């Protein structure tokens, strides 16, 4: 009896047990960083891990916001763009690249002060940028159907790959020479070879439409493609293109990221929510749907900082901001 009483006393004094990760959900909203007086659509994000700066393509404002992540504030705003869409940062050379959708110009800025160091005129609707660090090249989706290749050191165009429509999100495999490209106008995922600069395969999307976001799940050799019509995440075998899985997701998806450490997939949607999927085991399942803000469909996941950044445009009387989420198992 005495032992039982002591045990009960200890439980009472200790208070209720801490909430488990499952009870709290897989992501915790850590903070919201105000972006100030900007209007319109926000496009892609990228990060300078060393200086802990986040770059925000403020398309509707024709600016790029520079956010101090630790300080939780905008420390600078670069101006003079024409619909900035794609942004990418190369840490080895401390260079920020910005692709303009309006005039098709690719701009470069370098160093702590982000001094302008050059520009390359491409086609209109310059959008997503990807980096091939091994070859020192940039790939930029442009125009009505081009993947433009830029020599990063010389900062000049050195080639292109023709496509059957404007390229949306695309990804470079890390071990191999393939590039996977969403081409919604052609209703396909195009597979390119970086050695020959040619398309080597086409994966038809059948009855699915508007394939914009894409991510690679390298550990499982899968290409993850999010469609908006209907709202579906499709897993393709990276080698054969065979469809492995289809999972219902939130509407108006624009970014997909893989959290390899936890086996999670994050899907940011303009519907005003974000889906967290678990890709562990034999099936991919949704483990959480997290409310964000209408139109908040662009995001960036940094494995180095272990944070997910979601860009929320001004809406409903609330100003534009970057919502910072941390995985619930991270202190």
N, C-alpha and C positions, 0 to 999 in steps of 0.2 A: 504493500500500500504506500509506504513511504517513498519507494523508488518511483512509483507511478506519479505521485504528487510532485516530486522533484522534476520529472520529465515534463509534466504539464506546465509547471512554473517556468521552466526554461523556454518552452514553446511560446508562452504568453509574452515573456520578457523580450524574446527575439523579434516579436511582431510577425506580420504576415510574410510568407516567403516571397522572394523577389520574382517579378514576372519573367517568365521564360521568353526566349527569342520568339517562339511561335506565338505567344500571347501578345507580344509587343509588335509583331510583324517583322518582316525581313529588313525594312529600311526605317530609319528615324530621321525626321526633319530636324536638322541641326540648326540652321539659320536661314534667313532670307537677306540677300544683299541687294539693297535698292540700286537701281541703275540710273536714277534721276529722271529728268524731264525728257524722255524719249518716247516716240510714238511709232506705231506701225509694227510690221512683222519683224521678228528676230530670227536670224538664220543660224548658221553653224557656230560652234565653239571649239576652241583649242586651248592648250595649257603650256605654260613655261614652268616645269616642275622645279627647276633650280631656284628661280626667283619667286615662285609661288604666285604667278600671275595667270589670270584667266582672260582670254581674249574673246570678245562677244561681237559677232557680225550683226550690227544693228541696221539691217537692210532698209527698213522703212525710214530711218533717220539719216541714212547715208554716212554712218560713222562706225567706228570700231571702238568699243569700250574696253579699257584696260582695268581689270579688277584685281585689287590686292586681296588675295584669299584670306590671309591671316588677319588683316585689318578689317575685312568685311566692308570694303568701300571701293568706289571707282576712283582711281588715282589719276587717270588721264583719259582723254577721248580724242582719237585720231579722226580727222575729218577730210573731206574732199573726195569721197568715194562716189561711185555710181552703182548703187544697189550691191553692196558687198554681200557675198554669199559664202563662198568657201574660205576657210582660214586653216592654216597649218603652221606648226612651229618646229624648226629643226634646232635642237639643243646644241649639237656639235658646232654649229656656226652662229648660234644665237640669232637666227633669222626667222622673222614672221612673214608669211606669205598671205596675201589677200587677193581673192579672185572676184572681179566685179561683173555682176550679171548684166548691167546696163550697157557699158561700153566695151566689155570683153577684155579689159586690161588686167594683167596680173602684176601686182606691186610687191616689192620686198622692202622690209625694214629690219635694221640690225642693231644688236647691242642693248644695253640697259636703257638707253635713251630712245631706242626705236627710230634711228635715223634712216630716212629713205635712201635706198642704195640701188634702185633700178626698177625698170618696168618692161614688160613684154606685152605687145598687143596681140591678143588672140581673137577668137570669134566671140560674138555676143553670147549671152547666157553662160558665161564662165561660172562654174559652180564648184562641185566637190574637188578637193585636192588630196592626193595620197603621195606618200614619200617612199621611195626605194632607196634606203640608206646605203645598201651594199653597192649599188650602181651610181649613187649620187644623182638621182633623177627625181623629178616631180612629174606626176600625172594629173592632168586637169581635164575634167569633163566640160566640153564646150559645144556651142552651136547646135545644129540640127542632127548631129551624129558624129562627133569626134572625141577621141581621147588623145589630148595633146601631150607630147613628151618634152620636158624641159630639162636641159643640163643645168643642175643647181649651181655649180661652180661658175660656169660662164654666164649663167642666167640668160639662156637663149633657147629657142625652139630647135629641137634636133629630130623631130619625127612626129608622126601621128598614126592612129589606127582608126579607120573608118568604121562606123556603126550604122545600123538601120534606123536610128532615132536618137534623140538626145539622151545621153547617159545620166542616170540618177546615181544613187550610191553605188560604189564599186570598192572591191577589196583586193589587195595583193596577198597571195599566199606567201608565208614566210619561208617555207622549205619547198622551193620549186619556182617555176617561171610563169605560173598562170595568174591571170587577173579575171575576176568574176564581176560582171557589170549588169546592173539592172537597166533594161531598155524597155520601159513601159509602152512606148509608141509601137514597138515591134512585137509586143507581147512575148518577150523572151528574157531569159538571163543569158547574156553572151559570155563565152569563155574565150579569153585572148591568151596569146603566148608572148611573153616579154622578149624572147630571143628573136623571133621572126617578125614581131609587131603585126600579127595577123590574127583574125578570129579563127578559132579551131573547132568551136562547137556552139550549138544553140540549144538551150533548154526551153521548150515552149511552156507558157504559163497556163495553157488551156483556158478554162472558164474564169480564171482569176485575173483581176485587172489592177492597175495602178501599183506596181511593185516599186516602191521608193526606197525604204531603208533596207540595209543588208549588214550582216556581220558574219565572221568566220568563227566556228567553234572548232579550233584546230585539234584539240584533244580527241574529238570524236570524228574528225574529218568530215565536217558538215558545213554547208553554206546555208545560213538562215536568212530567209527573205520574207519581209512583211508586206502584205497586200492590203489595200484599202477597200477593195470591192471583190468579194466580201472581206471583212476584217479578219485576216487569217495569217498565221505564221507558218511558213512551209520550210521543212528541213530537207535539203537536197544532199545526196551523196556527193562529196567534193570531186570524186573521180569520174563517176558515171553519169551524174545528174539525175539519178533515180530519186523519186520522191519517197522519203522515209516516213514523214509525219506531217500532219496538219493540225494546228491548234487554233481555236478561236481566240482573238485578242481584241483590245480596245480599238475604237475607231479613229481614223485619220492619223495613223502611225507615221512618224517621220524619222525616228532614230531607234536603233537596236544596238545593245551592247551585251557582251558576254563577260560575266564575272567568273573567271575560271577557278578562282580560289574556292568559291562556294557552290559552284554548279548552278548559278542563277543566270537568267536572261532578263534584261531590263528593256521594256518597250515604252517609249514616250509617245503620247498620243494627244492630238489636238482636241480630242473629245473632252479633255480636262482631267484625265486620269493617267496613271502609269501602271502597267501590268508588270508583275514580277513572276517569272516562270521558273520552275525547277527542272533542270535537264539531267538530274541524277536518276540512275536506274534505267528501266526500259522505256519509260514514257515521259514526255514533257507535259507538265501540268502547271496550271496557274495556282500560285500559293498566296497571292495578294493582289488587290487592286487598290491603288493609293490615289486619293484625290489630289489634284494639283490646281491648275487654272485653265479656263478655256483658251485654246490656242497654244498652250505650252507643250509644243511637240518636238522641240529641238533640245538635245541634251549632250552631255559628255561624261563618260566614266573614266576616271583616272585610277588605274591599279596602283600606281606609285603612291598616291595620296589616299587611296581607298575611299574615294568620295564620288558621288554621282551629282553632277550639276545639271539643273533643268532651267531653261530660259523661259520666263513667263512674261509675255507682253502686257502692256497696260490694259486692264479690262475691269469693268464693274466698279469703277471708282478706286481701284487699287493700282498703284504705279508699277511700271516694269521692274522686274527683279530677277535675280538668280537664286533659285531655291537649292540649298545644299543638303543632300541626304548622305547619311553615313549608314553602313550596314549595322544592324542591331548588335552584332557580336564584336563591334569595334568600340574601344573606349575613347 
